[in-house]
Amino acid sequence: MRPGVLSATILLSALGIAHDAAAETPFERQVLAALNGVRTDPASFARDLQQYRTYFHGTLLHYPGQMSDLETEEGVAAVDETVAFLAKQPPLAPVANAPLLAASASDLAADQAGGGTGHESSDGASPGDRARRHGGGAYIAEVIAYGPMDAADVVRQLVVDDGVPDRGHRMILYAPELRFAGVACGPHAQYDMVCVIDLSVTQDGRPSLGQRRTIR
């Protein structure tokens, strides 16, 4: 649970993301920039986490200036494990913005405005199903952050991956073959905000030439 100090409408307006779902927003561009920052410069991100770990008191996370603490499962242990991982992580190429992937992500963000969670839409659609509806393919990796404090926190949540034993979200963000991404954020009834990132080896989720040869 990541309780918000402001209402969803006020918070999203302040961050510049109360908008038509089809329009890319400054906040979403910031999330993509934060993602590329941790991919291209993991050492710098590791240094940032050293400051972040000082906000913990046991398993409680207290951001400066915030009224409420956030409960985590692992506390600083997950942060320290992330720093150790980053020490061995080579820099990767940035991902490029892909409008079709952003449209697919936007579908889920809009669908979950009422408080839904998870990768399946209310109609049962998977990430691949949503991409196909926009004319793309099914080769989609998807990560979701709920209740982020800011754009940097979207990515930090997913890389630290507190409470996820296999660190699956982190592995997706650091997968070198995933070179395209689309970001969509919107209001969420329970967590104030949801941010969805859809990634793929191609800009539309279709298989690359090498994958097509493997499939055959």
C-alpha positions in Angstrom: 0.0 0.0 0.0 1.3 3.4 -0.9 -1.1 5.9 0.6 -1.2 9.3 -1.1 -1.3 12.7 0.7 -3.2 14.4 -2.2 -6.3 13.2 -4.0 -5.7 11.4 -7.3 -7.1 14.3 -9.3 -5.0 16.9 -7.6 -1.9 14.7 -7.7 -2.2 13.9 -11.3 -2.8 17.5 -12.3 0.2 18.6 -10.4 2.4 16.1 -12.2 1.0 16.9 -15.5 -0.7 13.6 -16.3 -4.4 14.4 -16.0 -5.0 14.1 -19.8 -6.5 12.2 -22.7 -5.1 8.6 -22.5 -3.8 8.9 -26.1 -1.6 11.9 -25.4 2.0 11.5 -24.1 2.5 13.6 -21.0 5.6 15.2 -19.5 5.4 12.8 -16.6 5.4 9.8 -18.9 8.4 11.2 -20.7 10.1 11.6 -17.3 9.4 7.9 -16.5 11.0 6.9 -19.8 14.0 9.1 -19.1 14.4 7.6 -15.6 14.2 4.1 -17.2 17.0 5.0 -19.6 19.0 6.5 -16.8 19.1 3.3 -14.8 19.9 1.3 -18.0 22.7 3.4 -19.3 24.3 4.4 -15.9 23.6 1.7 -13.3 26.6 2.9 -11.2 25.0 6.3 -10.8 21.7 4.8 -9.9 23.5 2.7 -7.3 24.8 5.9 -5.7 21.3 7.3 -5.6 20.1 4.3 -3.8 22.6 5.0 -1.0 20.6 8.1 -0.1 17.3 6.3 -0.6 18.2 3.6 2.0 18.5 6.3 4.7 14.7 6.8 4.4 14.1 3.4 6.0 13.3 2.6 9.6 13.1 -1.2 9.7 10.6 -2.1 7.0 9.0 1.4 7.0 9.9 3.8 4.3 9.5 7.5 5.1 10.1 10.0 2.3 11.1 13.5 3.4 8.1 15.8 3.6 5.5 13.0 3.5 3.0 12.5 6.2 2.7 8.7 6.0 5.2 5.9 6.1 5.1 3.2 3.5 5.2 -0.4 4.6 7.7 -2.6 2.7 8.4 -6.3 3.0 12.2 -6.4 3.0 13.3 -2.9 4.1 16.9 -1.9 3.3 17.8 -5.6 2.6 16.2 -5.2 -0.9 18.0 -1.9 -1.5 21.3 -3.4 -0.5 20.8 -6.4 -2.7 19.9 -4.0 -5.6 23.2 -2.1 -5.1 25.1 -5.4 -5.2 23.3 -6.3 -8.4 24.1 -2.9 -10.0 27.8 -3.3 -9.2 27.9 -6.1 -11.7 25.4 -4.7 -14.2 27.1 -3.3 -17.4 25.5 -0.2 -19.0 22.9 -1.0 -21.6 21.6 0.9 -24.6 18.6 3.1 -23.9 15.1 2.1 -25.0 13.3 4.1 -27.6 9.8 5.4 -27.2 7.3 3.3 -29.1 3.8 4.8 -29.6 2.1 1.5 -30.2 3.5 0.1 -26.9 2.4 3.3 -25.1 -1.1 2.8 -26.5 -1.2 -0.8 -25.2 0.0 0.4 -21.8 -2.5 3.2 -21.8 -5.3 0.6 -22.3 -4.4 -1.1 -19.0 -3.8 2.1 -17.1 -7.3 3.3 -18.0 -8.8 -0.1 -17.3 -7.4 0.0 -13.8 -8.5 3.5 -12.8 -11.2 2.0 -10.6 -8.7 0.1 -8.5 -7.7 -3.0 -10.5 -4.3 -4.5 -10.4 -2.2 -7.1 -12.3 -1.4 -7.6 -16.0 -4.8 -8.9 -17.1 -7.4 -6.3 -18.2 -11.0 -6.6 -16.8 -12.0 -8.2 -20.1 -9.3 -10.9 -19.7 -6.9 -9.3 -22.2 -3.2 -10.0 -21.8 -0.4 -7.5 -22.7 -0.1 -9.2 -26.0 -3.8 -9.1 -26.7 -3.8 -5.3 -26.1 -0.9 -4.8 -28.4 -2.6 -6.8 -31.1 -5.7 -4.6 -30.8 -3.5 -1.7 -31.9 -2.1 -3.7 -34.9 1.0 -5.0 -33.1 2.3 -8.4 -32.0 2.2 -10.4 -28.8 5.9 -10.2 -27.9 5.3 -7.8 -25.0 7.0 -7.6 -21.5 5.1 -5.5 -19.0 5.8 -4.0 -15.7 3.5 -1.9 -13.5 4.2 0.5 -10.6 1.4 1.5 -8.2 1.5 4.6 -6.1 4.8 6.1 -7.1 5.9 9.3 -5.5 7.4 10.7 -8.7 8.8 9.5 -12.1 12.1 8.3 -10.6 10.1 6.3 -8.0 8.3 4.4 -10.8 11.6 2.9 -11.9 13.1 2.6 -8.5 10.1 0.5 -7.3 10.6 -1.8 -10.2 14.3 -2.2 -10.0 14.4 -2.7 -6.2 11.5 -5.1 -6.6 10.7 -5.3 -2.9 8.9 -8.5 -2.0 9.4 -10.1 -5.4 11.7 -13.1 -4.9 12.9 -13.5 -8.5 13.2 -9.8 -9.1 11.3 -10.3 -12.3 10.5 -6.7 -12.9 14.1 -5.8 -12.5 15.1 -8.5 -15.0 12.7 -7.1 -17.6 14.0 -3.5 -17.2 17.6 -4.7 -17.6 17.0 -7.1 -20.5 19.3 -5.9 -23.2 17.2 -7.3 -26.0 14.2 -5.1 -25.0 15.0 -1.9 -27.0 11.5 -0.3 -27.2 9.1 0.9 -24.6 5.8 2.7 -24.1 4.8 4.3 -20.8 1.3 5.2 -19.6 0.3 6.6 -16.2 -3.1 7.4 -14.9 -5.3 7.8 -11.7 -5.9 4.7 -9.5 -8.6 4.5 -7.0 -6.6 2.6 -4.4 -3.0 3.8 -5.0 -3.6 7.3 -6.4 -1.6 6.5 -9.6 -0.7 3.5 -11.8 2.2 3.5 -14.3 2.4 0.8 -16.9 5.5 0.2 -19.0 5.2 -2.2 -22.0 8.5 -3.2 -23.6 9.5 -5.3 -26.6 12.4 -6.2 -28.9 10.6 -4.3 -31.7 8.6 -1.1 -31.7 5.3 -2.8 -32.3 5.6 -6.0 -30.3 6.0 -8.2 -33.4 8.9 -10.7 -33.5 12.2 -9.6 -34.8 13.7 -11.3 -37.9 15.7 -13.6 -35.7 12.7 -14.6 -33.7 10.7 -15.4 -36.9 13.5 -17.7 -38.0 13.3 -19.5 -34.6 9.6 -19.8 -34.8 9.8 -21.5 -38.2 
